[in-house]
Amino acid sequence: MTKPVAREPQRRNSRSNRARILATARRELGRNPDITLEELARASGVVRRTLFGHFPGRAALLEALAEEASESLRGAVAAGVKPSEPAERALAYFSLSIWPVGDRYRMLLALARHDLGAERVAEIIEPARNEVTAILERGQRDGVFHTHLPPAVLSAGLEAMTIALLEEVNTGALEDDGTRAAVATLIAAGVPEQQACAVVDAVVSTVAEGTAADG
């Protein structure tokens, strides 16, 4: 599938304008998926001509957001992989690592399949899906996760649940910093609720300690 390509910015202030337009689009599309490019230009503080200079149409703008999301997700996947950890902790680390990316780009969920197409959405999500499948395979071998579903099928189910939770955040029905989603992921994978809560709490504490040490 051919992707619409935005024109490359030529000057430093042009790059700044592009970044501001994308940041505004992430915010405003979450509020109003049907916002026009003219309205988006005003919200970004640029003239219509400037916005269209970077993004000739809605498809180019959404593709730029999709590429941003894809790059962020790849970074989160790399940061969230913990092969030396037990499988349940590895899954908790991974879930907590990718949640901020999903939270930041959750407005794409309402637009992605209609505007970008299912193939593009699958391409963006594939690195995360593959890593979760690998964690689930390991956990099933170790007896940590249930085995009544194949790892790839269970991974797809967990992915769908995560997307559903992000959509509930979109509607305001759920508030979550990722910990509730991580607990739900472990429970769905077969970890008892009390143990799932303890694992996620321990991982959150470890991450917080590491962040404090780095600071």
FENWOHU-V420237 format. One line per field, one symbol per residue. phi: phi as a letter, one per 30 degrees, with the letter a starting at -180 (. if undefined). psi: psi as a letter, one per 30 degrees, with the letter a starting at -180 (. if undefined). Layout:
phi=???
psi=???
This chain:
phi=.dcdcddddcbedddddddddddddedddddbecedddddddddibdeddddddbdaddddddddddedddddddddddcdbdddeedddddedddddeeddddcdddddceddccjddddddddeedddddedddedddddidcdbdbdedddeddddddddddddddedidbcacjdddddddddddjdeedddddddeddeddddddddddd
psi=kkkkkkkkkflefeeeeeeeeeeeeeeefeejfgkleeeeeeffglleeeefeejfleeeeeeeeeeeeeeeeeeeeeffkifflleeeeeeeeeeefeeeeeegfffeffeeeefkeeeeeeefeeeeeeeeeeeeeeeefgellgfkleeeeeeeeeeeeeeeeeeeefgfkkkgfeeeeeeeeeffgkkeeeeeeeeeeeeeeeeeeeeee.
